[in-house]
């Protein structure tokens, strides 16, 4: 890992919801879990195959104290409220690397403790199917604005921002 890396992930999970214990008509749905990558584990099964696991700190997507939408429609996450931390036996802080998509988190300057989720399309990743080019552009998740005011993104000179991670060695391990 590099020190300048943004290590946000999102996992889309299919769940079954019940209204109560006697509910005989469960509802299927999807929940997106937003997290911060804290560790990468590669399991090597005697050279036959390898499995990569990500350990993540996941924000609480079950309550309004952990996730919300802002007035523009962006998803915002508060990482001071975590779930699946590994503290309890039923917690599962690990996910397969194939289950996640990368996202970036931008600190909200107006709402303390909240981060805006920014989705991106990874470089050199091509979805080769029978879809048209218009279909690919329509599915890409970018900012909803045709242009940005870049002056809004320039930090105030009186504010110090942490741009480099010091908790990760610069070397790349294989």
C-alpha positions as CSV (number, residue, x, y, z in Angstrom):
1,X,0.0,0.0,0.0
2,X,1.1,3.5,-0.6
3,X,0.8,6.3,2.0
4,X,-1.3,8.5,-0.4
5,X,-3.9,5.8,-1.1
6,X,-7.6,6.4,-0.3
7,X,-8.8,3.1,1.1
8,X,-12.6,3.3,0.9
9,X,-14.7,0.4,-0.1
10,X,-18.4,-0.4,-0.6
11,X,-20.0,-3.9,-0.4
12,X,-23.4,-4.5,-1.9
13,X,-25.2,-7.2,0.0
14,X,-28.5,-9.0,-0.6
15,X,-30.5,-9.3,2.6
16,X,-33.9,-10.8,3.6
17,X,-36.0,-8.6,5.9
18,X,-38.8,-9.7,8.2
19,X,-41.4,-7.4,9.8
20,X,-41.5,-9.6,12.9
21,X,-41.0,-13.1,14.1
22,X,-44.3,-14.3,12.7
23,X,-43.8,-12.7,9.3
24,X,-44.2,-15.3,6.5
25,X,-43.6,-12.8,3.6
26,X,-39.9,-11.7,3.9
27,X,-38.7,-8.9,1.6
28,X,-35.5,-9.2,-0.4
29,X,-33.4,-6.1,-0.7
30,X,-29.9,-4.8,-1.1
31,X,-27.8,-2.9,1.5
32,X,-24.6,-1.1,0.7
33,X,-22.0,-1.3,3.5
34,X,-19.4,1.5,3.4
35,X,-16.0,0.9,5.0
36,X,-12.4,1.8,5.4
37,X,-9.8,-0.8,4.5
38,X,-7.7,-1.6,7.5
39,X,-5.8,-4.8,6.5
40,X,-5.3,-7.1,3.5
41,X,-4.7,-10.8,4.0
42,X,-3.7,-13.2,1.2
43,X,-4.4,-16.9,1.9
44,X,-2.2,-19.1,-0.3
45,X,-3.4,-22.7,-0.5
46,X,-0.1,-24.4,-1.3
47,X,0.3,-22.6,-4.6
48,X,-3.0,-24.1,-6.0
49,X,-5.0,-20.9,-5.5
50,X,-5.0,-17.7,-3.5
51,X,-7.8,-15.8,-1.7
52,X,-7.5,-12.2,-0.8
53,X,-9.5,-10.9,2.2
54,X,-10.0,-7.3,3.2
55,X,-10.6,-6.3,6.8
56,X,-12.7,-3.2,7.0
57,X,-14.1,-0.8,9.6
58,X,-17.7,-0.5,8.4
59,X,-19.9,2.5,9.1
60,X,-23.3,1.8,10.7
61,X,-25.8,1.8,7.8
62,X,-28.6,0.7,10.0
63,X,-29.3,4.0,11.7
64,X,-29.4,7.7,10.8
65,X,-26.4,8.3,13.1
66,X,-24.2,6.3,10.7
67,X,-25.5,7.1,7.2
68,X,-27.6,9.8,5.5
69,X,-28.2,11.6,2.3
70,X,-27.3,15.3,2.0
71,X,-29.5,18.0,0.4
72,X,-27.9,17.3,-3.0
73,X,-28.4,13.5,-2.8
74,X,-24.8,12.4,-1.9
75,X,-24.5,9.5,0.5
76,X,-22.7,10.5,3.7
77,X,-21.1,8.2,6.3
78,X,-20.0,8.7,9.9
79,X,-17.2,6.4,10.8
80,X,-17.4,7.1,14.5
81,X,-20.4,4.6,14.5
82,X,-19.0,1.2,13.4
83,X,-20.6,-2.2,12.9
84,X,-19.1,-5.7,12.4
85,X,-15.9,-4.7,14.2
86,X,-15.0,-8.2,15.2
87,X,-15.6,-7.6,18.9
88,X,-18.5,-10.0,19.0
89,X,-18.6,-13.6,17.7
90,X,-21.3,-12.9,15.1
91,X,-19.3,-10.0,13.6
92,X,-17.5,-10.6,10.3
93,X,-15.1,-7.8,9.6
94,X,-13.6,-9.6,6.5
95,X,-14.9,-9.5,2.9
96,X,-13.5,-11.1,-0.2
97,X,-11.6,-8.6,-2.4
98,X,-13.9,-9.7,-5.3
99,X,-17.0,-8.4,-3.3
100,X,-16.0,-4.8,-3.0
101,X,-15.8,-1.7,-5.1
102,X,-13.5,1.2,-4.4
103,X,-14.9,4.5,-3.3
104,X,-13.4,7.7,-2.0
105,X,-14.4,9.6,1.1
106,X,-14.2,13.4,1.2
107,X,-14.5,15.0,4.6
108,X,-17.5,17.3,4.9
109,X,-16.3,20.7,6.0
110,X,-19.7,21.8,7.3
111,X,-20.8,18.6,9.2
112,X,-18.2,17.4,11.7
113,X,-17.5,13.6,11.5
114,X,-19.3,13.0,8.2
115,X,-17.7,11.9,5.0
116,X,-19.2,12.2,1.5
117,X,-19.0,9.0,-0.6
118,X,-17.5,9.6,-4.0
119,X,-17.8,6.7,-6.5
120,X,-15.4,6.2,-9.3
121,X,-14.7,3.9,-12.2
122,X,-11.3,2.3,-11.7
123,X,-8.7,2.9,-14.5
124,X,-8.1,0.1,-16.9
125,X,-11.3,-1.7,-16.0
126,X,-13.5,-2.5,-19.0
127,X,-17.0,-4.0,-18.9
128,X,-17.1,-6.0,-22.1
129,X,-20.6,-7.1,-22.9
130,X,-23.2,-6.4,-25.5
131,X,-24.2,-3.0,-24.0
132,X,-23.7,0.1,-26.1
133,X,-21.3,2.9,-25.2
134,X,-24.3,5.0,-24.1
135,X,-25.2,2.3,-21.6
136,X,-21.7,2.4,-20.1
137,X,-21.8,6.2,-19.7
138,X,-25.3,6.0,-18.2
139,X,-24.2,3.5,-15.6
140,X,-21.0,5.4,-14.5
141,X,-21.5,7.1,-11.2
142,X,-19.9,10.5,-11.3
143,X,-20.6,13.8,-9.7
144,X,-24.0,15.1,-10.7
145,X,-22.6,18.5,-11.8
146,X,-21.5,19.2,-15.4
147,X,-18.7,21.4,-13.9
148,X,-17.2,22.2,-10.6
149,X,-16.1,25.3,-8.8
150,X,-12.6,24.3,-8.0
151,X,-12.1,27.2,-5.5
152,X,-14.5,25.4,-3.1
153,X,-12.0,22.5,-2.9
154,X,-9.0,24.6,-2.0
155,X,-8.4,24.4,1.7
156,X,-8.2,27.5,3.9
157,X,-4.5,28.4,4.5
158,X,-5.2,28.6,8.2
159,X,-6.4,24.9,8.2
160,X,-3.8,22.1,8.2
161,X,-4.9,18.9,6.3
162,X,-3.4,15.5,6.5
163,X,-2.6,14.4,2.9
164,X,-0.1,11.6,3.6
165,X,-0.6,8.5,5.6
166,X,2.2,7.8,8.1
167,X,0.7,4.6,9.5
168,X,1.7,2.5,6.3
169,X,5.1,1.7,5.0
170,X,5.9,3.1,1.6
171,X,7.2,-0.3,0.4
172,X,5.1,-2.6,-1.6
173,X,5.1,-6.2,-0.4
174,X,4.5,-9.3,-2.5
